[in-house]
Amino acid sequence: MSKIIFSVFALSSLLFAGAAHSAGDPEAGKQKSPICAACHGEDGNSLVPIWPSIAGQHAAYFVKQMLDIQTGERKNDQMTPIIASMTNQDFDDLAAFYAGQEVKPKEAAPENIESGEQIYRAGNSATGVAACMACHGPGGTGNPPAMFPALRGQHSQYTVATLKAYRSGDRSNDQNAVMRTISAKMTDTEIDAVANYIMGLY
């Protein structure tokens, strides 16, 4: 029963947070996007594996990350100076632009794709690792109302770094510590495998 109450509370918090931002103008976002293009690509499909692809990311989630970085809730030494002077409207406009961009497919390595799929779709019941698709969807499209991000096609190198940052506590802006709790139970092998699977997920 406590797990059900926690889940309802967490979802309610996410829904409230997701409703807090206003709609942006994608055309205005396109005009503001060149500053982002060097790392994230002109259309949000990053060509450098250490930088995330942001094409197709949900607007509310995008805005939350920008605000968290700007306020220091999420530590990111590269992004902080770039967005320091941006306004909420800038974030809304950029979010609207990138949300409308198409995610470009990437190819997952065959070596550990099966184990990655197992973790993504079923988790690891022996160690309490939850299935990724419970929040991020079978196709990795996420859950916009709950602000669970889209993951499909994300660079595996970036996903590995993100999961390890949650696991170590270096990143802590996840709602109700959901990602910190899950990643704390994951091995490096599991993280590598699920990140690889997500990269090729469509």
C-alpha positions as CSV (number, residue, x, y, z in Angstrom):
1,M,0.0,0.0,0.0
2,S,2.9,2.4,0.8
3,K,4.3,1.9,-2.6
4,I,1.0,2.8,-4.2
5,I,0.7,6.0,-2.1
6,F,4.3,6.9,-3.0
7,S,3.6,6.4,-6.7
8,V,0.4,8.5,-6.6
9,F,2.3,11.3,-4.7
10,A,5.2,11.2,-7.1
11,L,3.0,11.3,-10.2
12,S,0.9,14.2,-8.7
13,S,4.1,16.2,-8.1
14,L,5.3,15.6,-11.7
15,L,2.0,16.5,-13.2
16,F,1.9,19.8,-11.2
17,A,5.5,20.6,-12.3
18,G,4.8,19.7,-15.9
19,A,1.9,22.2,-16.0
20,A,4.0,25.1,-14.7
21,H,5.7,26.1,-18.0
22,S,4.1,28.0,-20.8
23,A,4.1,27.2,-24.5
24,G,7.0,28.4,-26.6
25,D,7.3,29.6,-30.1
26,P,9.2,27.0,-32.2
27,E,10.2,29.6,-34.9
28,A,11.6,31.9,-32.2
29,G,13.4,28.8,-30.8
30,K,14.9,28.1,-34.1
31,Q,16.3,31.6,-34.3
32,K,17.8,31.2,-30.8
33,S,19.2,27.7,-31.4
34,P,22.6,28.4,-33.1
35,I,24.2,28.8,-29.6
36,C,23.1,25.2,-28.9
37,A,24.1,23.8,-32.3
38,A,27.8,23.4,-31.7
39,C,27.2,20.7,-29.1
40,H,23.7,19.4,-29.8
41,G,23.5,19.7,-33.6
42,E,21.5,22.0,-35.8
43,D,18.4,19.9,-35.4
44,G,19.1,18.7,-31.9
45,N,20.7,15.4,-33.1
46,S,24.2,15.6,-31.5
47,L,27.1,14.3,-33.5
48,V,29.3,14.0,-30.4
49,P,28.4,11.1,-28.1
50,I,29.2,12.9,-24.9
51,W,26.6,15.6,-25.7
52,P,23.0,14.6,-25.5
53,S,20.7,14.6,-28.5
54,I,17.7,16.8,-27.6
55,A,15.7,16.4,-30.8
56,G,12.2,15.2,-29.9
57,Q,12.6,15.9,-26.2
58,H,9.4,16.9,-24.4
59,A,9.2,20.6,-23.9
60,A,8.3,20.5,-20.2
61,Y,11.2,18.3,-19.4
62,F,13.6,20.4,-21.5
63,V,12.6,23.5,-19.6
64,K,12.9,21.9,-16.2
65,Q,16.5,20.8,-17.0
66,M,17.4,24.3,-18.2
67,L,16.0,25.9,-15.1
68,D,17.7,23.4,-12.8
69,I,21.1,24.0,-14.5
70,Q,20.6,27.8,-14.3
71,T,19.7,27.7,-10.6
72,G,22.4,25.1,-9.7
73,E,19.9,22.4,-8.8
74,R,21.6,20.4,-11.6
75,K,25.3,20.8,-11.8
76,N,26.7,21.2,-15.3
77,D,29.8,23.3,-15.7
78,Q,29.6,23.4,-19.5
79,M,26.0,24.5,-19.7
80,T,25.8,26.9,-16.8
81,P,27.7,29.9,-18.4
82,I,26.0,29.3,-21.8
83,I,22.4,29.7,-20.4
84,A,23.2,32.0,-17.5
85,S,21.5,35.0,-19.1
86,M,18.6,33.2,-20.8
87,T,15.1,33.9,-19.8
88,N,12.2,31.5,-19.2
89,Q,10.8,32.6,-22.6
90,D,14.1,31.6,-24.2
91,F,13.8,28.2,-22.7
92,D,10.2,27.8,-23.7
93,D,11.0,28.8,-27.3
94,L,14.0,26.5,-27.5
95,A,12.0,23.6,-26.0
96,A,9.2,24.1,-28.6
97,F,11.7,24.0,-31.4
98,Y,13.6,20.9,-30.3
99,A,10.4,19.1,-29.4
100,G,9.4,19.3,-33.0
101,Q,12.6,17.9,-34.4
102,E,12.8,14.3,-35.5
103,V,15.1,11.9,-33.7
104,K,17.7,10.3,-36.1
105,P,18.2,6.6,-35.7
106,K,21.4,5.2,-34.3
107,E,22.6,1.6,-34.4
108,A,23.2,-0.3,-31.2
109,A,26.1,-2.7,-30.8
110,P,25.0,-6.4,-31.0
111,E,27.2,-7.7,-28.2
112,N,25.0,-6.8,-25.2
113,I,21.7,-5.7,-26.9
114,E,19.8,-8.7,-25.5
115,S,20.7,-8.1,-21.9
116,G,20.0,-4.4,-22.4
117,E,16.6,-5.2,-23.7
118,Q,15.9,-7.4,-20.7
119,I,16.8,-4.6,-18.3
120,Y,14.8,-2.0,-20.2
121,R,11.7,-4.1,-20.5
122,A,11.8,-6.2,-17.3
123,G,14.4,-4.8,-15.0
124,N,16.2,-7.2,-12.7
125,S,13.9,-8.6,-10.1
126,A,16.8,-10.2,-8.2
127,T,18.3,-6.9,-7.3
128,G,15.3,-4.7,-7.4
129,V,16.1,-2.8,-10.6
130,A,12.9,-1.5,-12.1
131,A,12.1,-1.8,-15.8
132,C,13.0,1.4,-17.6
133,M,9.9,1.1,-19.8
134,A,7.6,1.5,-16.8
135,C,8.3,5.2,-16.9
136,H,9.9,5.8,-20.3
137,G,7.5,3.7,-22.4
138,P,8.0,0.6,-24.5
139,G,9.4,2.7,-27.4
140,G,11.4,5.1,-25.3
141,T,9.1,8.0,-26.0
142,G,8.7,8.9,-22.3
143,N,5.7,10.3,-20.6
144,P,5.1,14.0,-21.2
145,P,2.5,14.7,-18.5
146,A,4.7,13.1,-15.9
147,M,7.8,14.7,-17.3
148,F,9.6,11.4,-17.8
149,P,11.9,12.1,-20.7
150,A,12.1,10.5,-24.1
151,L,15.2,8.3,-24.3
152,R,15.0,6.6,-27.7
153,G,18.1,7.2,-29.9
154,Q,20.1,8.8,-27.1
155,H,23.9,8.3,-27.3
156,S,24.9,5.4,-25.2
157,Q,28.0,7.3,-23.9
158,Y,25.8,10.1,-22.6
159,T,23.3,7.7,-21.0
160,V,26.0,5.8,-19.2
161,A,27.4,9.0,-17.8
162,T,24.0,10.1,-16.7
163,L,23.1,6.9,-14.9
164,K,26.5,6.9,-13.2
165,A,26.0,10.5,-12.2
166,Y,22.7,9.6,-10.6
167,R,24.2,6.5,-8.9
168,S,27.0,8.6,-7.4
169,G,24.7,11.4,-6.4
170,D,26.6,13.9,-8.6
171,R,23.2,14.5,-10.3
172,S,20.3,14.8,-8.0
173,N,17.5,16.7,-9.7
174,D,15.3,13.7,-10.3
175,Q,11.8,13.8,-8.8
176,N,11.6,11.9,-5.5
177,A,15.1,10.4,-6.1
178,V,13.6,7.9,-8.5
179,M,16.6,7.7,-10.8
180,R,19.1,7.7,-7.9
181,T,17.3,4.8,-6.3
182,I,17.2,2.7,-9.5
183,S,20.7,3.4,-10.6
184,A,22.1,2.6,-7.2
185,K,21.1,-1.0,-7.8
186,M,22.6,-1.2,-11.2
187,T,26.0,-2.6,-12.1
188,D,28.3,-1.1,-14.7
189,T,27.6,-4.0,-17.0
190,E,23.8,-3.4,-16.7
191,I,24.3,0.3,-17.3
192,D,26.4,-0.3,-20.4
193,A,23.9,-2.8,-21.8
194,V,20.7,-0.7,-21.3
195,A,22.4,2.4,-22.6
196,N,23.4,0.6,-25.8
197,Y,19.8,-0.8,-26.2
198,I,18.3,2.7,-25.7
199,M,20.6,4.1,-28.4
200,G,19.0,1.8,-31.0
201,L,15.5,1.9,-29.7
202,Y,12.7,3.0,-32.0
